[in-house]
Amino acid sequence: MSAASGPRFPFEGDSALNFEVDPEGGVMQYFDLFFDNNLIDYITNETNRYASQVLRGRASTDTSTDKSQNWRDATVPEMRVFFALIMLQSIVRKPEIVHYWSR
């Protein structure tokens, strides 16, 4: 045992789900267990706040060719789609990263 990992304790609980799931519910019910509305809302707000800070910092630079001048705040549904796409990247393999973001 290394000093960084600490002591190990045997697992003594039940190895089963401790919440109810609808067998017909689909994968989104599992996504919602980990990414509930409060978390997605928080991430969306913080993303928009960070973008606002960055864009304010760029206000004094030349933005004639800057795509960020077209920025609009992200929405909760957009963030949910974004996270779904990120998760799918580990399942659906593409030859290059740019292919994940093309039609």
C-alpha positions, 0 to 999 in steps of 0.5 A: 500500500502506498502512502498516497492511497491510504488504507483499504476497507472492505465493502460491506454494503449491498451491490445493487441500485439504491433507487428506482428506475423505470425499465422502459425509461431509457438512458436519459433517466441514468443521465439525469441521476448524475446530471440533475437539473440543478447541476446542469443549470449551475454549469450553464450559468457558470459557462455563460459567466466565464464567457462574459468575463473572457469577452469583456477582457477582449473588448479592447482588442481587434474583433473584426475577424473574431468569431466570439463576437457572435457569442450568445449565452448557452441554454440548459438544453444545449448543455445537455446535448453537449454533455451527451455528445461528449459521452458518446465520443467514448462509444462512437469512434471517429478518426479525427476530433473535428469529425465529432462536430461536423454533420 
